[in-house]
Amino acid sequence: MMQRSPQTARERFGFACWTGRARAMETAHAHDEIELNLSDAGPLHYLIGGRIQRLPTGRPGIFWGSTPHQLIEVSPQTRLIWMTVPLDRFLSWQLPDTLLAALFRGEIVHAADDPDLDRAIMLRWAAEFERSPAYTEIVALEARAACRRIALGLEPAADRDHSGPVSFAGSPVAVMAGFISRTYREPIRVADVAAAAHLSPQHAMELFHATIGLTIGGYLLQCRIAEAQRLLLTGDQSIARVALDSGFGSLSRFHAAFRVTTGTTPARYRRSGLVRIT
């Protein structure tokens, strides 16, 4: 039986820009904003929805924070430049469908231009962001242009999948997270997740929580909510169909979990940011 976990509201960062020392995250988390990140020394390894993805040094990378994600390894002394953009604002930028589709699939999309120039531009964003409302708006305009530039050089999705750092790749937790990411639409149980990594259910629950910072049930819930958000934003299925296709066994359970997690109803969420990807 799947372990019960408390349903908690997601973090909200809003439109923000920050720079500082990068550290591996002790806990996976999820939020509605788009992240735009750059590392100035060494690649960043993320676990995103059960897949290990790598952001190369000096390349701005974009991903949607709704999928459970965790920075699992980072080089010492690495400085991170980090921006979050609320999803409704990001969608108002009317960026190419190819970029939106990749983000909604849970991928990190990164640039392949001039690392020194990209780093200088993003450092300026962090310095100017809170100087005045006028400067904040300039940063927003430049971030929109940067995202459009990244979209123009979009690489095939297969090029962004990596085995990850040796300390994590192939570990039981990586196996369990990958299993959840492939099967969250199904009525899976803790025993199923544990069996995928050849562990007892109790050991699996303890190891997963100690490494990811979420229960297996909590991680599963975040994966299902992220898929529901994607379907609500990009499709025209009924809300009942979205609930079933996201792995929720009942419509009432879906409504309750969605409202607690996102702070709104599925119908309002759909109206707030509907986008058609062709």
Residue pairs with C-beta under 8 A, 6 or more apart in sequence:
1 189
1 190
1 191
2 188
2 189
2 190
2 216
2 217
2 220
3 190
3 205
3 215
3 216
3 217
4 217
5 214
5 215
5 217
5 218
5 221
6 218
7 221
7 256
7 257
7 260
7 261
8 260
8 261
9 260
9 261
9 262
9 263
10 29
10 30
10 31
10 32
10 261
10 262
10 263
11 29
11 30
11 31
12 31
12 32
12 33
13 31
13 33
13 84
14 33
14 84
14 86
15 84
15 85
15 86
15 89
15 136
15 140
16 83
16 84
16 129
17 81
17 82
17 83
17 84
17 125
17 126
17 129
17 139
18 81
18 82
18 83
18 126
19 79
19 80
19 81
19 82
19 122
19 123
19 126
20 79
20 80
21 77
21 78
21 79
21 80
22 39
22 44
22 71
22 74
22 78
22 79
22 80
23 71
23 74
24 71
24 72
24 73
24 74
25 70
25 71
25 72
25 213
26 213
27 70
27 212
27 213
27 214
28 47
28 68
28 69
28 70
28 212
28 213
28 214
28 219
28 222
29 65
29 68
29 69
29 70
30 65
30 66
30 67
30 68
30 69
30 222
30 225
30 226
31 65
31 66
31 84
32 65
32 66
32 86
32 87
32 229
32 262
33 65
33 84
33 85
33 86
33 87
33 90
34 62
34 63
34 64
34 65
34 84
34 85
34 86
34 87
34 90
34 103
35 62
35 63
35 64
35 65
35 82
35 83
35 84
36 60
36 61
36 62
36 82
36 83
36 84
36 85
36 122
36 143
36 146
36 147
37 44
37 55
37 60
37 61
37 80
37 81
37 82
37 83
38 58
38 59
38 60
38 61
38 80
38 81
38 118
38 119
38 122
39 55
39 57
39 58
39 74
39 75
39 78
39 79
39 80
40 57
40 58
40 78
40 79
40 80
40 81
40 119
41 57
41 75
41 77
41 78
41 79
42 57
42 74
42 75
42 78
43 54
43 55
43 56
43 57
43 75
44 54
44 55
44 61
44 71
44 73
44 74
44 78
44 80
45 52
45 53
45 54
45 71
45 72
45 73
45 74
45 162
45 164
45 165
45 168
46 52
46 53
46 54
46 55
46 63
46 69
46 70
46 71
46 72
46 108
47 53
47 69
47 70
47 72
47 164
47 168
47 174
47 177
47 212
48 63
48 67
48 68
48 69
48 106
48 107
48 108
49 67
49 68
49 69
49 106
49 181
49 223
49 226
50 177
50 178
50 179
50 180
50 181
50 182
50 223
51 106
51 161
51 178
51 181
52 72
52 161
52 162
52 163
52 164
52 168
52 169
52 174
53 63
53 107
53 108
53 160
53 161
53 162
54 108
54 160
54 162
54 164
55 61
55 108
55 110
56 110
57 115
58 115
58 116
58 118
58 119
59 110
59 111
59 112
59 115
59 118
60 110
60 111
60 118
60 122
60 146
60 150
61 108
61 109
61 110
61 111
62 99
62 103
62 108
62 109
62 110
62 147
62 150
63 69
63 103
63 106
63 107
63 108
63 109
64 87
64 103
64 104
64 106
64 226
65 84
66 87
66 225
66 226
66 229
66 230
67 106
67 222
67 223
67 226
68 214
68 219
68 222
68 223
68 226
70 212
70 213
72 164
72 165
72 168
73 164
73 165
73 167
73 168
74 80
81 119
81 122
81 123
81 125
81 126
83 122
83 125
83 143
85 143
87 273
88 272
88 273
89 140
90 147
91 100
91 233
91 273
91 275
93 144
93 147
93 148
95 144
95 147
95 148
95 151
96 148
96 151
96 152
96 154
97 277
97 278
98 151
98 154
99 109
99 147
99 150
99 151
99 154
100 234
100 275
100 277
101 277
102 109
102 154
102 157
103 109
104 230
104 233
104 234
104 277
105 157
106 226
107 157
107 160
108 160
109 150
109 151
109 154
109 155
109 160
110 150
110 155
110 160
111 118
111 146
111 149
111 150
111 153
112 153
112 155
113 149
113 153
118 146
121 142
121 146
125 139
125 142
125 143
128 135
128 136
128 138
128 139
129 135
129 136
129 139
130 136
163 169
163 170
164 174
168 174
171 211
172 197
172 198
172 199
172 204
172 207
173 197
173 207
173 208
173 211
173 212
175 196
175 197
176 193
176 194
176 196
176 197
176 204
176 208
176 216
177 208
177 212
177 219
179 192
179 193
179 196
179 197
180 188
180 193
180 216
180 219
180 220
180 223
181 223
183 192
184 220
184 223
184 224
184 227
184 247
185 224
185 227
185 245
185 246
185 247
186 247
187 247
187 249
188 220
190 201
190 204
190 205
190 216
190 217
191 201
193 204
193 208
193 216
194 200
194 201
194 203
194 204
194 205
197 204
199 207
204 216
205 215
205 216
208 214
208 215
208 216
208 219
209 215
209 216
212 219
214 222
220 247
221 257
221 261
222 261
223 247
224 246
224 247
224 248
224 257
225 246
225 257
225 258
225 261
225 262
227 245
227 246
227 247
228 242
228 243
228 246
228 248
228 254
228 258
228 266
229 262
229 269
231 237
231 242
231 245
231 246
232 239
232 242
232 266
232 269
232 270
233 269
233 270
233 273
233 274
233 275
234 275
234 276
234 277
235 242
237 245
239 251
239 254
239 266
239 267
239 270
240 251
242 254
242 266
243 250
243 251
243 254
243 255
243 266
246 254
248 254
248 257
254 266
255 265
255 266
258 264
258 265
258 266
258 269
259 265
262 269
264 272
